[in-house]
């Protein structure tokens, strides 16, 4: 009985010594060596902070898109001459009063406001995959509307072009954010 207790104590001592050696191998000047800290969890990790910061950049960009869509919606319901009526090629009124400015009697600009607000919410909630899917769908719809402006109406809307630029940036940022997170999870 005494020998089994003594054997257990010896095994425990060897385990403690091995753990101490392992700890010492991963320290550098009394601090933890980055190799034992999970990726993205290190207090000085730029990657972790930049990924977290990215959701705020995307949310602010989405709110800017909602504002641009709100301005386009105002033009949709307005009957006055708009300040964006610049010349024969740039006229928001023509674009926003065309049959292509509605989907099932819902103004495209209202759909844009809702889409941008959902994208902001998804970014803040860190729902990267859903955000990417929505951004890609919004980009496809925006490209379709740009095609309509160029080849069917032959006139552009400043708000629509601005929205197309914003949704393109949102798509690229959300894809980059999701890929960076995915690669971080795979390597960490």
N, CA and C of each residue as an Amber inpcrd file, in Angstrom:
protein
   564
   0.8190000  -1.1880000   0.0000000   0.0000000   0.0000000   0.0000000
   0.8630000   1.2520000   0.0000000   1.9230000   1.1830000   0.8220000
   2.8270000   2.3090000   0.9070000   3.5560000   2.5190000  -0.4170000
   3.9010000   1.4530000  -1.1050000   4.6230000   1.5790000  -2.3640000
   3.7380000   2.1680000  -3.4590000   2.4410000   1.8400000  -3.4710000
   1.5510000   2.4150000  -4.4900000   1.3290000   3.9010000  -4.2220000
   1.2670000   4.3130000  -2.9700000   1.1300000   5.7300000  -2.6410000
   2.3970000   6.4770000  -3.0420000   3.5240000   5.8260000  -2.7270000
   4.8060000   6.4380000  -3.0840000   4.9270000   6.5260000  -4.6180000
   4.4920000   5.4870000  -5.3390000   4.5260000   5.4720000  -6.8070000
   3.6470000   6.6060000  -7.3570000   2.4760000   6.8360000  -6.7700000
   1.5570000   7.9010000  -7.1810000   2.1780000   9.2740000  -6.9640000
   2.8670000   9.4320000  -5.8210000   3.5280000  10.7060000  -5.5420000
   4.6370000  10.9760000  -6.5530000   5.3760000   9.9540000  -6.8860000
   6.4650000  10.1080000  -7.8520000   5.9090000  10.4810000  -9.2360000
   4.8250000   9.8470000  -9.6210000   4.2080000  10.1420000 -10.9130000
   3.7000000  11.5840000 -10.9340000   3.0900000  12.0220000  -9.8270000
   2.5960000  13.3870000  -9.7290000   3.7470000  14.3800000  -9.8110000
   4.8520000  14.1000000  -9.1440000   6.0210000  14.9780000  -9.1730000
   6.5980000  15.0660000 -10.5850000   6.6640000  13.9350000 -11.2990000
   7.1690000  13.9490000 -12.6700000   6.2490000  14.7780000 -13.5760000
   4.9600000  14.6670000 -13.3790000   3.9930000  15.4190000 -14.1750000
   4.1550000  16.9180000 -13.9180000   4.3040000  17.3200000 -12.6360000
   4.4860000  18.7290000 -12.2830000   5.7820000  19.2600000 -12.8740000
   6.8500000  18.4880000 -12.8100000   8.1310000  18.9100000 -13.3640000
   8.0360000  19.0530000 -14.8860000   7.3560000  18.1350000 -15.5320000
   7.2040000  18.2100000 -16.9910000   6.3940000  19.4410000 -17.3860000
   5.3550000  19.7320000 -16.6140000   4.5410000  20.9160000 -16.8960000
   5.3580000  22.1900000 -16.6990000   6.1830000  22.2210000 -15.6690000
   7.0330000  23.3950000 -15.4140000   8.0540000  23.5650000 -16.5350000
   8.6280000  22.4730000 -17.0110000   9.5840000  22.5650000 -18.1090000
   8.9110000  23.0620000 -19.3800000   7.7120000  22.5770000 -19.6230000
   6.9730000  22.9990000 -20.8060000   6.6430000  24.4870000 -20.7090000
   6.2250000  24.9280000 -19.5220000   5.9230000  26.3370000 -19.3160000
   7.1650000  27.1820000 -19.5330000   8.2950000  26.7550000 -18.9790000
   9.5510000  27.4990000 -19.1200000   9.9860000  27.5730000 -20.5770000
   9.7100000  26.5390000 -21.3280000  10.0940000  26.5280000 -22.7440000
   9.2890000  27.5480000 -23.5390000   8.0920000  27.9210000 -23.0630000
   7.2210000  28.8450000 -23.7730000   7.2060000  30.2310000 -23.1620000
   8.1490000  30.5480000 -22.3010000   8.1980000  31.8890000 -21.7440000
   9.4030000  32.6070000 -22.2950000   9.3050000  33.8930000 -22.3020000
  10.3860000  34.7130000 -22.8270000  10.5140000  35.9120000 -21.8930000
  11.5010000  35.8930000 -21.0320000  11.6780000  36.9940000 -20.0900000
  10.5520000  37.0930000 -19.0850000   9.9680000  35.9650000 -18.6890000
   8.8960000  35.9800000 -17.7080000   7.5100000  36.1820000 -18.3080000
   7.4270000  36.4520000 -19.6240000   6.1140000  36.6260000 -20.2640000
   5.7910000  35.3940000 -21.0900000   4.5190000  35.1980000 -21.3270000
   4.1090000  34.0730000 -22.1610000   4.5800000  34.2750000 -23.5840000
   5.0970000  33.2310000 -24.1650000   5.5120000  33.2680000 -25.5660000
   4.2580000  33.1930000 -26.4320000   4.1600000  33.9650000 -27.5130000
   2.9530000  33.9750000 -28.3510000   2.5540000  32.6090000 -28.8930000
   3.4700000  31.6580000 -28.9430000   3.1270000  30.3600000 -29.5220000
   2.1430000  29.5680000 -28.6720000   2.0000000  29.9010000 -27.3940000
   1.0550000  29.1370000 -26.5700000  -0.2580000  29.8710000 -26.3570000
  -0.3520000  31.1010000 -26.8720000  -1.5830000  31.8590000 -26.7570000
  -2.3910000  31.6130000 -28.0240000  -3.6870000  31.2540000 -27.9010000
  -4.4940000  30.9990000 -29.1010000  -4.5080000  32.2170000 -30.0190000
  -4.4370000  31.9650000 -31.3150000  -4.4290000  33.0340000 -32.3130000
  -5.6770000  33.9040000 -32.1440000  -5.4640000  35.2030000 -32.1890000
  -6.5760000  36.1380000 -32.0540000  -6.9290000  36.4380000 -30.6120000
  -6.3180000  35.7840000 -29.6530000  -6.6450000  35.9910000 -28.2500000
  -5.5140000  36.7190000 -27.5160000  -4.3750000  36.8900000 -28.1710000
  -3.2440000  37.5430000 -27.5450000  -3.6100000  38.9980000 -27.2930000
  -3.3030000  39.5450000 -26.1140000  -3.7100000  40.9110000 -25.8220000
  -3.1260000  41.9450000 -26.7770000  -2.0070000  41.6310000 -27.4130000
  -1.3970000  42.5770000 -28.3270000  -1.6220000  42.2010000 -29.7800000
  -2.5770000  41.3440000 -30.0370000  -2.8040000  40.8600000 -31.3950000
  -3.4850000  41.9320000 -32.2350000  -2.8220000  42.3820000 -33.2830000
  -3.4250000  43.3510000 -34.1960000  -4.5350000  42.7080000 -35.0090000
  -4.3760000  41.4430000 -35.3530000  -5.3560000  40.7310000 -36.1540000
  -6.7070000  40.6890000 -35.4560000  -6.7190000  40.3830000 -34.1790000
  -7.9660000  40.2880000 -33.4340000  -8.6720000  41.6350000 -33.3910000
  -7.9180000  42.6780000 -33.1060000  -8.5090000  44.0120000 -33.0280000
  -9.0020000  44.5040000 -34.3700000  -8.2490000  44.2360000 -35.4230000
  -8.6630000  44.7070000 -36.7410000  -9.8970000  43.9530000 -37.2230000
 -10.0030000  42.6730000 -36.8980000 -11.2040000  41.9250000 -37.2860000
 -12.4230000  42.4500000 -36.5410000 -12.2500000  42.7750000 -35.2630000
 -13.3700000  43.2930000 -34.4950000 -13.7420000  44.6940000 -34.9750000
 -12.7380000  45.4860000 -35.3320000 -12.9660000  46.8300000 -35.8360000
 -13.6970000  46.8010000 -37.1780000 -13.4510000  45.7550000 -37.9670000
 -14.0340000  45.6460000 -39.3010000 -15.5620000  45.6550000 -39.2520000
 -16.1360000  45.0610000 -38.2280000 -17.6010000  45.0340000 -38.1640000
 -18.1800000  46.4320000 -38.0340000 -17.4520000  47.3270000 -37.3390000
 -17.9300000  48.7030000 -37.2070000 -17.7760000  49.4700000 -38.5220000
 -16.6980000  49.2200000 -39.2370000 -16.4990000  49.8610000 -40.5420000
 -17.6220000  49.4420000 -41.4870000 -17.9210000  48.1540000 -41.5150000
 -18.9830000  47.6500000 -42.3840000 -20.3370000  48.2280000 -41.9710000
 -20.6070000  48.2930000 -40.6730000 -21.8880000  48.8290000 -40.2020000
 -22.0370000  50.3050000 -40.5700000 -20.9730000  51.0860000 -40.4180000
 -21.0400000  52.5110000 -40.7620000 -21.2320000  52.6840000 -42.2670000
 -20.5440000  51.8790000 -43.0450000 -20.7020000  51.9320000 -44.5030000
 -22.1330000  51.5480000 -44.9010000 -22.6940000  50.5590000 -44.2340000
 -24.0800000  50.1580000 -44.5140000 -25.0590000  51.2760000 -44.1360000
 -24.7970000  51.9720000 -43.0510000 -25.6630000  53.0990000 -42.6750000
 -25.5630000  54.2340000 -43.6960000 -24.3630000  54.4400000 -44.2400000
 -24.2070000  55.4290000 -45.3100000 -25.0280000  55.0040000 -46.5340000
 -25.0410000  53.7120000 -46.8300000 -25.8580000  53.2000000 -47.9270000
 -27.3390000  53.4140000 -47.6770000 -27.7720000  53.2290000 -46.4310000
 -29.1790000  53.4580000 -46.0870000 -29.5370000  54.9340000 -46.2820000
 -28.6140000  55.8240000 -45.9460000 -28.8470000  57.2600000 -46.1360000
 -28.9650000  57.6010000 -47.6200000 -28.0820000  57.0590000 -48.4410000
 -28.1390000  57.2940000 -49.8930000 -29.4530000  56.7380000 -50.4560000
 -29.8630000  55.5820000 -49.9860000 -31.1340000  54.9970000 -50.4430000
 -32.3210000  55.8440000 -50.0000000 -32.2320000  56.4370000 -48.8060000
 -33.3070000  57.3200000 -48.3300000 -33.4170000  58.5580000 -49.2180000
 -32.2770000  59.0860000 -49.6650000 -32.3050000  60.2330000 -50.5790000
 -32.9360000  59.8340000 -51.9160000 -32.6200000  58.6370000 -52.3840000
 -33.2350000  58.1470000 -53.6310000 -34.7350000  57.9240000 -53.4480000
 -35.1410000  57.4660000 -52.2730000 -36.5730000  57.2630000 -51.9990000
 -37.3100000  58.5990000 -51.9900000 -36.6560000  59.6220000 -51.4740000
 -37.2580000  60.9540000 -51.4800000 -37.4970000  61.4110000 -52.9150000
 -36.5370000  61.1490000 -53.7980000 -36.6930000  61.5100000 -55.2150000
 -37.8370000  60.7000000 -55.8300000 -37.9720000  59.4410000 -55.4310000
 -39.0130000  58.5730000 -55.9770000 -40.4050000  59.1610000 -55.7360000
 -40.6170000  59.7400000 -54.5510000 -41.9340000  60.2820000 -54.2120000
 -42.0700000  61.7690000 -54.5150000 -41.0140000  62.4100000 -54.9770000
 -41.0390000  63.8400000 -55.2440000 -41.5360000  64.1150000 -56.6620000
 -42.1750000  65.2610000 -56.8260000 -42.6210000  65.6790000 -58.1620000
 -41.8950000  66.9340000 -58.6140000 -40.9950000  67.4410000 -57.7860000
 -40.2470000  68.6460000 -58.1400000 -38.9620000  68.2840000 -58.8840000
 -38.3210000  69.2890000 -59.4230000 -37.0250000  69.0890000 -60.0690000
 -35.9950000  68.8390000 -58.9700000 -35.2410000  67.7940000 -59.1480000
 -34.2880000  67.3780000 -58.1170000 -32.9400000  68.0570000 -58.3050000
 -32.1960000  68.2520000 -57.2010000 -30.8640000  68.8490000 -57.3230000
 -29.8900000  67.9580000 -58.0980000 -30.2160000  66.6800000 -58.2380000
 -29.3330000  65.7840000 -58.9820000 -29.7160000  65.7090000 -60.4630000
 -30.6110000  66.6060000 -60.9060000 -30.9510000  66.7260000 -62.3310000
 -29.8810000  67.6220000 -62.9490000 -28.7790000  66.9840000 -63.3950000
 -27.6100000  67.7360000 -63.8370000 -27.6460000  67.9920000 -65.3450000
 -27.8340000  66.9310000 -66.1060000 -27.8690000  67.0640000 -67.5700000
 -28.6370000  65.8700000 -68.1370000 -28.5020000  65.6510000 -69.4300000
 -29.2480000  64.5730000 -70.0880000 -28.7810000  63.1850000 -69.6660000
 -27.5610000  63.0670000 -69.1780000 -27.0220000  61.7550000 -68.7560000
 -27.1440000  61.5140000 -67.2580000 -27.3440000  62.5500000 -66.4690000
 -27.4340000  62.4210000 -65.0080000 -28.7190000  63.0780000 -64.5310000
 -29.7260000  62.2430000 -64.2540000 -31.0170000  62.7440000 -63.7800000
 -31.6730000  61.6890000 -62.8920000 -31.6520000  61.9380000 -61.6080000
 -32.2140000  60.9750000 -60.6470000 -33.7290000  60.8360000 -60.8120000
 -34.3820000  61.9220000 -61.2190000 -35.8340000  61.8700000 -61.3800000
 -36.2590000  60.8670000 -62.4410000 -35.5710000  60.8660000 -63.5730000
 -35.9130000  59.9190000 -64.6480000 -35.7270000  58.4880000 -64.1680000
 -34.6200000  58.2200000 -63.5130000 -34.3270000  56.8620000 -63.0440000
 -35.3220000  56.4340000 -61.9650000 -35.5860000  57.3040000 -60.9920000
 -36.4400000  56.9360000 -59.8560000 -37.9310000  56.9850000 -60.1530000
 -38.2970000  57.4940000 -61.3100000 -39.7010000  57.4470000 -61.7130000
 -39.9410000  56.4410000 -62.8350000 -38.9300000  55.7190000 -63.2110000
 -39.0600000  54.7280000 -64.2850000 -39.7480000  53.4650000 -63.7550000
 -40.2160000  52.6060000 -64.6530000 -40.8440000  51.3500000 -64.2110000
 -39.8650000  50.4230000 -63.4850000 -38.5720000  50.6580000 -63.6690000
 -37.5580000  49.8090000 -63.0210000 -37.2680000  50.2450000 -61.5820000
 -37.8860000  51.3170000 -61.1380000 -37.6430000  51.8410000 -59.7970000
 -38.5030000  51.1460000 -58.7410000 -39.2990000  50.1710000 -59.1550000
 -40.1430000  49.4250000 -58.2140000 -40.0750000  47.9340000 -58.5080000
 -40.2180000  47.1580000 -57.4580000 -40.3220000  45.7000000 -57.5650000
 -41.6010000  45.3170000 -56.8260000 -42.5900000  44.8250000 -57.5720000
 -43.8970000  44.4770000 -56.9960000 -44.4880000  45.6560000 -56.2150000
 -44.4250000  46.8310000 -56.8080000 -44.9530000  48.0900000 -56.2510000
 -44.2150000  48.5650000 -55.0060000 -43.0510000  48.0280000 -54.7330000
 -42.2080000  48.4900000 -53.6200000 -41.0180000  49.2160000 -54.2380000
 -40.7900000  50.4640000 -53.8450000 -39.6560000  51.1970000 -54.4180000
 -38.3240000  50.4940000 -54.1430000 -37.4850000  50.4510000 -55.1660000
 -36.1640000  49.8300000 -55.0270000 -35.3720000  50.5220000 -53.9130000
 -35.5600000  51.8360000 -53.7930000 -34.8470000  52.5700000 -52.7510000
 -35.2680000  52.0920000 -51.3490000 -36.5370000  51.7630000 -51.1660000
 -37.0000000  51.2450000 -49.8650000 -36.3910000  49.8700000 -49.5900000
 -36.2890000  49.0540000 -50.6350000 -35.6310000  47.7470000 -50.4990000
 -34.1690000  47.9590000 -50.1170000 -33.5470000  48.9780000 -50.7260000
 -32.1610000  49.3040000 -50.4040000 -31.9860000  49.7120000 -48.9510000
 -32.8810000  50.5470000 -48.4490000 -32.8060000  50.9660000 -47.0410000
 -32.8670000  49.7450000 -46.1380000 -33.8520000  48.8810000 -46.3810000
 -34.0100000  47.6750000 -45.5500000 -32.7760000  46.7780000 -45.6530000
 -32.2790000  46.5820000 -46.8680000 -31.1050000  45.7260000 -47.0620000
 -29.8780000  46.2600000 -46.3490000 -29.6530000  47.5590000 -46.4630000
 -28.4910000  48.1500000 -45.7930000 -28.6100000  48.0570000 -44.2740000
 -29.8090000  48.2660000 -43.7440000 -29.9850000  48.1620000 -42.2880000
 -29.7670000  46.7320000 -41.7980000 -30.2290000  45.7580000 -42.5780000
 -29.9860000  44.3590000 -42.2200000 -28.4900000  44.0510000 -42.2700000
 -27.7910000  44.5890000 -43.2880000 -26.3410000  44.3630000 -43.3710000
 -25.6170000  44.9670000 -42.1650000 -26.0400000  46.1550000 -41.7360000
 -25.4260000  46.7740000 -40.5490000 -25.6600000  45.8940000 -39.3250000
 -26.8850000  45.3910000 -39.1820000 -27.1900000  44.5120000 -38.0440000
 -26.3930000  43.2200000 -38.0810000 -26.2630000  42.6270000 -39.2550000
 -25.4810000  41.3920000 -39.3850000 -24.0050000  41.6230000 -39.0700000
 -23.4880000  42.7720000 -39.4870000 -22.0810000  43.0860000 -39.1910000
 -21.8800000  43.2370000 -37.6900000 -22.7660000  43.9620000 -37.0340000
 -22.6300000  44.1650000 -35.5880000 -22.8150000  42.8650000 -34.8170000
 -23.6380000  41.9670000 -35.3610000 -23.8600000  40.6670000 -34.7230000
 -22.8020000  39.6370000 -35.1010000 -21.8380000  40.0400000 -35.9280000
 -20.7430000  39.1610000 -36.3830000 -21.2610000  37.9540000 -37.1700000
 -22.3010000  38.1360000 -37.9440000 -22.8610000  37.0630000 -38.7670000
 -22.2560000  37.1680000 -40.1560000 -21.0000000  36.7650000 -40.2580000
 -20.2010000  36.9760000 -41.4660000 -20.7660000  36.2710000 -42.6880000
 -21.1700000  35.0300000 -42.5470000 -21.6710000  34.2810000 -43.7110000
 -22.9620000  34.8730000 -44.2580000 -23.8820000  35.1960000 -43.3640000
 -25.1360000  35.8100000 -43.8160000 -24.8760000  37.1690000 -44.4500000
 -23.9680000  37.9210000 -43.8460000 -23.6080000  39.2220000 -44.3920000
 -23.0340000  39.0700000 -45.7950000 -22.1420000  38.1150000 -45.9860000
 -21.5590000  37.8800000 -47.3170000 -22.6350000  37.5030000 -48.3230000
 -23.5320000  36.6300000 -47.9300000 -24.6000000  36.2050000 -48.8360000
 -25.4850000  37.3860000 -49.2280000 -25.8710000  38.1940000 -48.2540000
 -26.7190000  39.3550000 -48.5380000 -25.9660000  40.3730000 -49.3860000
 -24.7000000  40.6180000 -49.0690000 -23.9100000  41.5890000 -49.8310000
 -23.7340000  41.1350000 -51.2810000 -23.4880000  39.8550000 -51.4900000
 -23.3460000  39.3370000 -52.8640000 -24.6570000  39.4720000 -53.6330000
 -25.7750000  39.1800000 -52.9850000 -27.0840000  39.3550000 -53.6210000
 -27.3640000  40.8130000 -53.9440000 -27.0230000  41.7000000 -53.0070000
 -27.2210000  43.1350000 -53.2340000 -26.3310000  43.6330000 -54.3670000
 -25.1090000  43.1130000 -54.4350000 -24.2080000  43.5060000 -55.5190000
 -24.7600000  43.0490000 -56.8760000 -25.2690000  41.8430000 -56.9230000
 -25.8430000  41.3390000 -58.1780000 -27.0310000  42.2040000 -58.6140000
 -27.9010000  42.5580000 -57.6730000 -29.0600000  43.3950000 -57.9970000
 -28.6090000  44.7920000 -58.4180000 -27.6020000  45.3110000 -57.7480000
 -27.0720000  46.6310000 -58.0870000 -26.4570000  46.6380000 -59.4890000
 -25.7510000  45.5710000 -59.8380000 -25.1880000  45.4720000 -61.1890000
 -26.2890000  45.4020000 -62.2430000 -27.3750000  44.6980000 -61.9290000
 -28.5250000  44.6340000 -62.8310000 -29.1110000  46.0340000 -63.0310000
 -29.2680000  46.7850000 -61.9300000 -29.8380000  48.1320000 -62.0310000
 -28.8980000  49.0760000 -62.7850000 -27.6030000  48.9070000 -62.6150000
 -26.6330000  49.7140000 -63.3580000 -26.7200000  49.4060000 -64.8510000
 -26.9280000  48.1470000 -65.1830000 -27.1260000  47.7520000 -66.5810000
 -28.3720000  48.4640000 -67.1480000 -29.4490000  48.4860000 -66.3610000
 -30.6880000  49.1490000 -66.7840000 -30.4220000  50.6370000 -67.0300000
 -29.6920000  51.2670000 -66.1080000 -29.3890000  52.6890000 -66.2800000
 -28.5970000  52.9410000 -67.5650000 -27.5820000  52.1150000 -67.7950000
 -26.6890000  52.3470000 -68.9340000 -27.3340000  52.0070000 -70.2770000
 -27.9850000  50.8500000 -70.3760000 -28.4290000  50.3680000 -71.6870000
 -29.9160000  50.5310000 -71.9750000 -30.7340000  50.6560000 -70.9460000
 -32.1760000  50.7890000 -71.1860000 -32.6060000  52.2470000 -71.0390000
 -32.3340000  52.8480000 -69.8830000 -32.7370000  54.2300000 -69.6480000
 -31.7570000  55.2300000 -70.2590000 -30.5220000  54.8270000 -70.3860000
 -29.4410000  55.6640000 -70.8890000 -29.2860000  56.9570000 -70.1000000
 -29.5120000  56.8690000 -68.8090000 -29.3390000  57.9860000 -67.8810000
 -28.9780000  57.4050000 -66.5180000 -28.1660000  58.1490000 -65.7790000
 -27.6950000  57.6660000 -64.4730000 -28.2640000  58.5090000 -63.3380000
 -28.3480000  57.8830000 -62.1730000 -28.7600000  58.5530000 -60.9470000
 -27.5450000  58.5910000 -60.0080000 -27.2250000  59.7650000 -59.5120000
 -26.0670000  59.9030000 -58.6180000 -26.2290000  59.0110000 -57.3880000
 -27.4350000  58.9680000 -56.8550000 -27.6720000  58.1440000 -55.6610000
 -27.5110000  56.6570000 -55.9770000 -27.9690000  56.2630000 -57.1430000
 -27.8560000  54.8490000 -57.5310000 -26.4040000  54.4490000 -57.7500000
 -25.6420000  55.3080000 -58.3920000 -24.2240000  55.0300000 -58.6270000
 -23.4800000  55.0100000 -57.2930000 -23.8190000  55.9420000 -56.3960000
 -23.2040000  55.9530000 -55.0580000 -23.5380000  54.6710000 -54.3050000
 -24.7790000  54.2460000 -54.3970000 -25.2030000  53.0090000 -53.7420000
 -24.4610000  51.8080000 -54.3170000 -24.2720000  51.8040000 -55.6350000
 -23.5340000  50.7040000 -56.2640000 -22.0980000  50.6610000 -55.7530000
 -21.4880000  51.8200000 -55.5890000 -20.1330000  51.8740000 -55.0410000
 -20.0810000  51.3900000 -53.6000000 -21.0660000  51.7880000 -52.8160000
 -21.1100000  51.3720000 -51.4060000 -21.3230000  49.8710000 -51.3020000
 -22.2390000  49.3290000 -52.0890000 -22.5030000  47.8870000 -51.9950000
 -21.3090000  47.0790000 -52.5110000 -20.5640000  47.6260000 -53.4520000
 -19.3500000  46.9490000 -53.9160000 -18.3170000  46.9030000 -52.7900000
 -18.1160000  48.0310000 -52.1190000 -17.1890000  48.0690000 -50.9760000
 -17.6400000  47.1320000 -49.8580000 -18.9360000  47.1540000 -49.5670000
 -19.4690000  46.2620000 -48.5290000 -19.2230000  44.7990000 -48.8650000
 -19.4020000  44.4530000 -50.1170000 -19.1830000  43.0660000 -50.5370000
 -17.7220000  42.6810000 -50.3650000 -16.8300000  43.5250000 -50.8420000
 -15.3970000  43.2230000 -50.7210000 -14.9570000  43.1390000 -49.2560000
 -15.4090000  44.0870000 -48.4380000 -15.0340000  44.0780000 -47.0180000
 -15.6110000  42.8800000 -46.2860000 -16.8690000  42.5420000 -46.5760000
 -17.4750000  41.4050000 -45.8770000 -16.8260000  40.0900000 -46.2890000
 -16.4780000  39.9650000 -47.5660000 -15.7660000  38.7650000 -48.0070000
 -14.3810000  38.6810000 -47.3510000 -13.6710000  39.7990000 -47.3310000
 -12.3580000  39.8220000 -46.6790000 -12.4440000  39.5120000 -45.2040000
 -13.4600000  40.0420000 -44.5450000 -13.6670000  39.8150000 -43.1100000
 -13.9490000  38.3380000 -42.8450000 -14.8020000  37.7470000 -43.6670000
 -15.1430000  36.3350000 -43.4860000 -13.9430000  35.4340000 -43.7740000
 -13.1850000  35.7510000 -44.8270000 -12.0190000  34.9360000 -45.1680000
 -10.9510000  35.0430000 -44.0840000 -10.7120000  36.2600000 -43.5760000
  -9.7240000  36.4390000 -42.5080000 -10.1260000  35.6720000 -41.2560000
 -11.4040000  35.6890000 -40.9400000 -11.8760000  34.9420000 -39.7730000
 -11.7340000  33.4410000 -39.9950000 -12.0790000  32.9840000 -41.1960000
 -12.0000000  31.5530000 -41.5050000 -10.5560000  31.0630000 -41.4570000
  -9.6340000  31.8180000 -42.0580000  -8.2410000  31.4080000 -42.0310000
  -7.6690000  31.4530000 -40.6190000  -8.1340000  32.4110000 -39.8240000
  -7.6960000  32.4820000 -38.4340000  -8.1670000  31.2890000 -37.6320000
  -9.3760000  30.8420000 -37.8830000  -9.9000000  29.6630000 -37.1750000
  -9.1860000  28.3930000 -37.5990000  -8.8440000  28.2980000 -38.8930000
  -8.1760000  27.0920000 -39.3820000  -6.7640000  26.9790000 -38.8200000
  -6.0800000  28.1050000 -38.7250000  -4.6970000  28.0440000 -38.2530000
  -4.5900000  28.1210000 -36.7440000  -5.6560000  28.5450000 -36.0660000
  -5.6090000  28.6970000 -34.6090000  -6.2360000  27.6050000 -33.9240000
